[in-house]
């Protein structure tokens, strides 16, 4: 019997990267999946978003584990679209037990800068809130809400410390901090109902967001057109362990734990999967 056998999970940003990994890992352990993704590019985000074909591939991978899945192309920035996606899933599967608010973007080098700020905040922060609020009427005792933060949210960095020193980068840090506070307050208020809410804070994660030209330029501002080979040595600086990044599956294992009954009394946590990145930063600051 799987660790989330018979449960239903609503996963945003599910078409690729961490979102796909979370959906497939939960399916592997017995969950049915409501997989949501915008599947179109955003104007100020300098790397391609997932495609409808990516979302179809996520569904195929879930079905390989003999689990049911429905896919919805929807924008987390739009509350009505999140409500519609959740209602479609609940009508299909009869209930909802797990929310994984994974959808997020990095606005490094985004232009115009004020629009980049808005697209990042609306996706990472408002999008998380929209997904959670859409799910809440359907959640009961034992349910688990999991949001993806970032190691950057836990580091005392200001706008001059953000890689690239640009407004889109600042928005990323701000959004993840605000998301973390939102989830903490949510956990406090939902605990009497037996509903848990936690945040996972990854360090660099090997996804299309990290492996992108804007991110390479943010980590190697000394180069005009840095490549992956140029940027990879800089990625090592973020972690105390000697690795440049973690893999999506490393985060998915923590998602699975928090979604399972093994974590039935774990709530309000800010859980780092960061290869010691926070320890390294904290040691440096003192």
C-alpha positions in Angstrom: 0.0 0.0 0.0 1.4 3.4 -1.0 2.0 6.2 1.5 -0.8 8.3 0.1 -3.0 5.5 -1.2 -6.5 6.6 -2.1 -5.8 10.3 -1.7 -6.4 13.0 -4.3 -3.8 15.7 -4.9 -4.1 19.1 -6.6 -0.8 20.1 -8.1 -0.1 23.5 -9.7 2.8 24.0 -12.1 2.5 20.3 -12.9 3.6 20.3 -16.6 7.3 19.9 -15.9 10.1 20.5 -13.4 9.3 20.2 -9.7 5.5 20.1 -10.3 5.7 17.1 -12.6 8.1 15.4 -10.3 5.7 15.9 -7.3 2.7 14.7 -9.2 4.4 11.6 -10.4 5.9 10.8 -7.0 2.5 11.1 -5.3 0.9 8.9 -8.0 3.7 6.4 -7.5 2.6 6.2 -3.8 -1.1 5.9 -4.6 -2.6 9.3 -5.2 -4.9 10.5 -8.0 -3.8 13.8 -9.5 -5.4 17.1 -10.6 -2.6 18.5 -12.7 -2.7 22.2 -13.5 -0.4 24.4 -15.5 -0.7 27.7 -17.5 1.1 26.1 -20.5 2.0 29.4 -22.1 4.8 31.9 -21.9 4.8 35.1 -19.8 5.9 38.3 -21.4 8.7 39.3 -18.9 9.9 35.8 -18.0 13.1 35.2 -20.0 12.8 31.4 -20.4 10.0 29.3 -22.0 7.1 28.1 -19.9 5.8 24.6 -20.2 3.6 23.5 -23.1 0.3 21.6 -23.4 2.4 18.7 -24.6 4.4 18.8 -21.4 1.2 18.6 -19.4 0.1 15.6 -21.4 3.4 13.9 -20.7 2.8 14.5 -16.9 -0.5 12.8 -17.3 1.1 9.9 -19.1 3.7 9.4 -16.4 1.0 9.5 -13.7 -1.1 6.9 -15.6 2.0 4.6 -15.8 1.5 4.1 -12.1 -2.2 3.1 -12.6 -3.5 6.3 -11.1 -6.2 8.5 -12.4 -5.4 12.1 -13.6 -7.1 15.0 -15.0 -5.2 17.9 -16.6 -6.4 21.6 -16.7 -4.7 24.4 -18.5 -5.2 27.2 -16.0 -3.5 30.3 -14.7 -2.9 30.5 -11.0 -3.1 34.3 -11.2 -6.8 33.9 -11.9 -8.9 32.8 -8.8 -11.8 31.8 -11.0 -9.6 29.4 -13.0 -8.3 27.8 -9.8 -11.8 27.3 -8.5 -12.8 25.7 -11.8 -9.8 23.4 -11.8 -10.5 22.2 -8.3 -14.2 21.7 -8.9 -13.5 19.7 -12.0 -11.1 17.5 -10.0 -13.5 17.0 -7.1 -16.4 16.2 -9.4 -14.2 13.6 -11.0 -12.6 12.0 -8.0 -15.1 12.9 -5.2 -12.8 14.6 -2.8 -9.5 16.5 -2.2 -6.8 15.7 0.3 -3.5 17.3 -0.8 -2.7 20.7 -2.2 0.8 21.2 -3.7 1.1 24.9 -4.7 4.2 24.6 -6.8 3.6 27.0 -9.7 6.2 29.8 -9.7 8.5 31.9 -11.9 11.8 33.8 -11.6 11.7 37.2 -13.0 15.5 37.9 -13.2 16.4 40.3 -16.0 12.7 40.8 -16.8 11.8 43.9 -18.8 10.0 46.2 -18.3 11.0 45.8 -14.7 7.7 46.9 -13.1 5.8 44.3 -15.2 8.3 41.6 -14.2 7.6 42.5 -10.6 3.9 42.1 -11.1 4.1 38.8 -13.0 6.3 37.3 -10.3 4.2 38.5 -7.4 1.0 37.5 -9.1 2.3 34.0 -9.9 4.3 33.1 -6.8 2.3 34.8 -4.1 -1.2 35.5 -5.3 -1.1 32.3 -7.3 -0.4 30.3 -4.3 -3.2 32.0 -2.3 -5.6 31.5 -5.2 -4.8 27.7 -5.3 -5.1 27.3 -1.6 -8.3 29.3 -1.3 -9.9 27.4 -4.1 -9.1 24.1 -2.4 -10.0 25.0 1.2 -13.8 24.4 0.9 -13.1 20.8 -0.1 -10.5 20.0 2.5 -11.2 18.1 5.7 -9.4 16.7 8.7 -6.1 15.1 7.7 -5.6 17.2 4.6 -2.2 18.7 3.8 -1.3 21.9 2.1 2.3 22.2 0.8 3.8 25.3 -0.9 7.1 25.8 -2.5 9.2 28.6 -1.1 12.9 29.2 -1.7 16.1 29.2 0.4 16.2 32.9 -0.6 13.1 33.5 1.6 15.1 32.6 4.7 18.2 34.6 3.9 18.5 38.2 5.1 19.2 39.6 1.7 18.1 42.9 0.4 17.7 44.3 -3.1 21.4 44.9 -3.5 22.2 41.3 -2.7 19.8 39.7 -5.2 21.7 38.2 -8.1 21.6 40.7 -10.9 20.3 43.5 -8.6 17.1 43.7 -10.7 13.5 44.3 -9.8 12.3 40.9 -11.1 14.9 39.2 -8.9 13.8 41.2 -5.9 10.2 40.2 -6.6 11.2 36.6 -6.4 12.7 36.9 -3.0 9.8 39.1 -1.7 7.1 36.7 -3.1 8.7 33.7 -1.4 9.0 35.5 1.9 5.4 36.7 1.8 4.3 33.2 0.8 6.1 31.7 3.8 4.4 34.1 6.2 1.0 33.4 4.6 1.4 29.7 5.0 2.5 30.1 8.6 -0.6 32.1 9.5 -2.7 29.6 7.5 -1.3 26.7 9.5 -2.2 28.4 12.8 -5.8 29.0 11.8 -6.3 25.5 10.2 -4.7 23.4 12.9 -8.0 23.2 15.0 -9.6 21.7 11.8 -6.9 19.1 11.6 -5.6 20.6 8.3 -1.8 21.0 8.0 0.1 23.7 6.0 3.9 23.6 5.4 6.4 25.2 3.2 9.4 23.6 1.5 12.4 25.7 0.8 14.7 24.3 -2.0 18.1 25.6 -2.8 19.1 25.7 -6.5 17.0 23.0 -8.2 17.8 21.4 -11.5 14.9 22.6 -13.6 14.3 24.9 -16.6 14.1 27.9 -14.3 17.6 27.3 -13.1 19.0 26.2 -16.4 18.1 29.4 -18.2 19.9 32.3 -19.8 18.5 34.9 -17.3 19.7 32.8 -14.3 23.1 32.3 -15.9 23.5 36.0 -16.3 22.3 36.6 -12.7 25.0 34.3 -11.3 27.7 35.4 -13.8 27.1 39.1 -14.2 30.8 39.5 -15.2 30.1 37.7 -18.5 28.0 39.1 -21.4 26.5 35.8 -22.5 27.3 33.1 -19.9 26.6 29.5 -20.7 25.6 26.6 -18.4 29.3 25.7 -18.2 30.1 29.3 -17.1 27.4 29.4 -14.5 27.7 25.9 -12.9 30.7 26.8 -10.8 28.8 29.7 -9.4 25.9 27.5 -8.5 28.2 25.6 -6.1 28.5 28.7 -4.0 24.9 28.4 -2.7 25.3 25.1 -0.8 27.5 23.9 2.0 27.5 20.4 0.5 29.6 20.2 -2.6 26.9 20.2 -5.2 25.6 22.8 -7.7 22.0 21.9 -7.2 19.5 19.4 -6.0 17.1 17.4 -8.2 13.3 17.8 -8.4 13.0 14.3 -6.9 14.8 15.5 -3.8 12.0 18.0 -3.2 9.3 15.5 -4.2 10.4 13.1 -1.4 9.7 15.9 1.1 6.4 16.7 -0.5 5.4 13.0 -0.2 6.4 13.0 3.5 4.3 16.1 4.2 1.4 14.8 2.2 1.4 11.4 4.0 0.1 10.4 7.4 3.7 10.1 8.5 3.5 13.9 8.9 0.1 14.0 10.5 1.3 16.3 13.3 3.7 18.3 11.3 2.4 21.8 10.5 3.6 25.4 10.3 7.0 24.2 9.3 9.6 25.9 7.0 11.4 22.8 5.8 14.7 23.3 4.0 16.0 21.0 1.3 19.1 23.0 0.6 22.2 20.9 0.9 23.2 23.1 3.9 22.8 26.3 2.0 21.2 28.1 4.9 23.9 26.9 7.2 26.5 28.2 4.9 24.9 31.6 4.6 24.2 31.9 8.3 27.8 31.0 9.1 29.0 33.6 6.7 26.8 36.3 8.2 28.1 35.8 11.7 
